[in-house]
Amino acid sequence: MADSAGTVPSMAAQLTERYGDALRTEDISWMAWEPQGTDTLTVAGKAYQASCFGEEDISGWSEDYQSRAFWRLEGAYEDFKDCPEGGDVLPYNNYPIPIEAGQVFVIDYTRKDGTSERKYYRSDGEVWNGMGCTTEFIPE
C-alpha cells in the first residue's frame, strides 16, 4: 500500500512491519552464483568445460532479442586473450554472477524470430563508462 508520499515500501519493510521480531531471513544470493549446469562447448576447434549460469528474458528492453544464456568457459582465457576484438563491450552488471579478470564467456542470444546468435566475451580488466566490462572477441 502506498504511503502519503505515494511510494510503496519494499517487501522487506512490509514484512518487518507486520511480523517484527518473528521474521527470520537468510542471505541465499550465493546460490545464484552456482552453475545451473555444465556442458562441453567447442570453440575454435577446442573443447572446453562450460558452466551455465542461466537464461534471461530480455524481450522487454531489446528490439531484436528474446533471451540470452550465459556460459563461462573454464580455463580458456590464455587461449583467447590475444584474439581480435569485436565491436561490443558488455558491462559486468549484465551478468548474473560476479566477474573476475581472466574469464571467458559465451552468450547465446535468441532473436524474437527464433534464430540464434553466439557471442564471445573476455574479461581483461577493462573499464567502460566507469564500469567494469567484458570485451567481445572473435575466436581464431
Buried (B, 14 or more C-beta within 10 A) or exposed (E): EEEEEEEEEEEEEEBBEEEEEEEEEEEEEEEEEEBEEEEEBEBEEEEBEBBBBBBBEBEEEBEEBBBBBBBBBBEBBEBBEEBEEEEEBBBBEBBEBEBEEBBBBBBBBBEEEEEEEEBBBBBBEBEEEEEBBBBBBEBE
